[in-house]
Amino acid sequence: QQPVQSPQAVILREGEDAVINCSSSKALYSVHWYRQKHGEAPIFLMILLKGGEQKGHDKISASFNEKKQQSSLYLTASQLSYSGTYFCGTESKYNTDKLIFGTGTRLQVFP
Amino acid sequence: GAGVSQSPSNKVTEKGKDVELRCDPISGHTALYWYRQRLGQGLEFLIYFQGNSAPDKSGLPSDRFSAERTGESVSTLTIQRTQQEDSAVYLCASSLDRLARSSYNEQFFGPGTRLTVL
């Protein structure tokens, strides 16, 4: 029941774009995205509620397809500071407030 | 203001000993979560407290794990008879009550306790 993220790892040059996908087998109420740098606690990026809305945070945006139970995180013109592991957290329709985190995607941005 | 704090930051113990990990949530946050993160792995849900409701213990891996919360403040996670596979970083997070927030429950994470069982 853990959401599956793809790809598992991404290597980018500064300025390149990337997409991280999150797929769940359960009906979802919301999807959260967090970034965790090595040795640090995860930091909240954004939340997407049902309705297919897109949200943005600087040059990072995301979409949520409730029907497909999928979310995608878009990183545009990546910066060195984007490096870290990205986790999606899903909140099901039947158990809101409890987040089940995905498998994680490790992103490395090189100059 | 102050964020989520956890103590100790590091704990080394011998197999078979009991350990207690502490979490101080952000003041006013009624929801509190514990997660386990093994080296290089994702965040594994352990337990969730929401106000005075019965906690959701569905993620606790065995009966050696237990957690308590005093009202809407401090929480302790206790691991009895520790095993080597318990070695991990234990993260605590807190968030506002759903009724108190506008639309979403951003979780604020503490720095974690790194547990090493020898």
Boltz contact constraints between the chains, C-beta under 6 A:
constraints:
  - contact:
      token1: [A, 41]
      token2: [B, 109]
      max_distance: 6.0
  - contact:
      token1: [A, 41]
      token2: [B, 111]
      max_distance: 6.0
  - contact:
      token1: [A, 42]
      token2: [B, 109]
      max_distance: 6.0
  - contact:
      token1: [A, 44]
      token2: [B, 106]
      max_distance: 6.0
  - contact:
      token1: [A, 47]
      token2: [B, 104]
      max_distance: 6.0
  - contact:
      token1: [A, 97]
      token2: [B, 105]
      max_distance: 6.0
  - contact:
      token1: [A, 98]
      token2: [B, 48]
      max_distance: 6.0
  - contact:
      token1: [A, 101]
      token2: [B, 42]
      max_distance: 6.0
  - contact:
      token1: [A, 101]
      token2: [B, 43]
      max_distance: 6.0
  - contact:
      token1: [A, 103]
      token2: [B, 42]
      max_distance: 6.0
  - contact:
      token1: [A, 104]
      token2: [B, 42]
      max_distance: 6.0
